[in-house]
């Protein structure tokens, strides 16, 4: 699956992961050239927002994080993001086994990597010092992310029927929301620990 392939999944119900005209990248290639760069966006944009307009979008920390503390928090959050994508891929693959399909880990990882793309990109909005603009960005990102999950499920779990596809898509959407909430909770706990160590 390539960057150019991403919009095709979302816009057309006839594109699928098993299209013989495209080659899915390996997990390592996808990790190095897609997941890692995209996972860097949230921590980098968080630090940028804290430095450029502290307290406007995100709760202000008093005293603010030092550069070393910000790097430590960002690095920890970044590692948890990578772990979340890998665990989500394992969950997707296990779901396939339960309904009688057997997607490869590479295909499951592709879905786990591309589904949160809108959420990663929405963090660019932290460059703008406006809370409501960022809320709108995040809502739109969730709509697109859910769309990517549904397209990915339809193409990944073959053979499938509508009832299974709908159920799997709902389950994955729920797990995606829980994962996102878990990441935010981890960030809050990490920041609380950082403040407590001072």
HUVENTA-V728845 format. One record per pair of residues at least 24 apart in sequence whose C-alpha atoms are under 6 Angstrom apart, sorted by the first residue. I is the first residue (numbers start at 1). J is the second residue. Records with the same first field share a line. If there is no record, write none. Layout:
# HUVENTA-V728845
I->J / J
This chain:
# HUVENTA-V728845
1->25
9->151
10->148
16->155
17->155 / 156
27->106
42->123
43->74
49->126
57->131
85->112
88->112
115->145 / 148 / 149
116->145
118->145
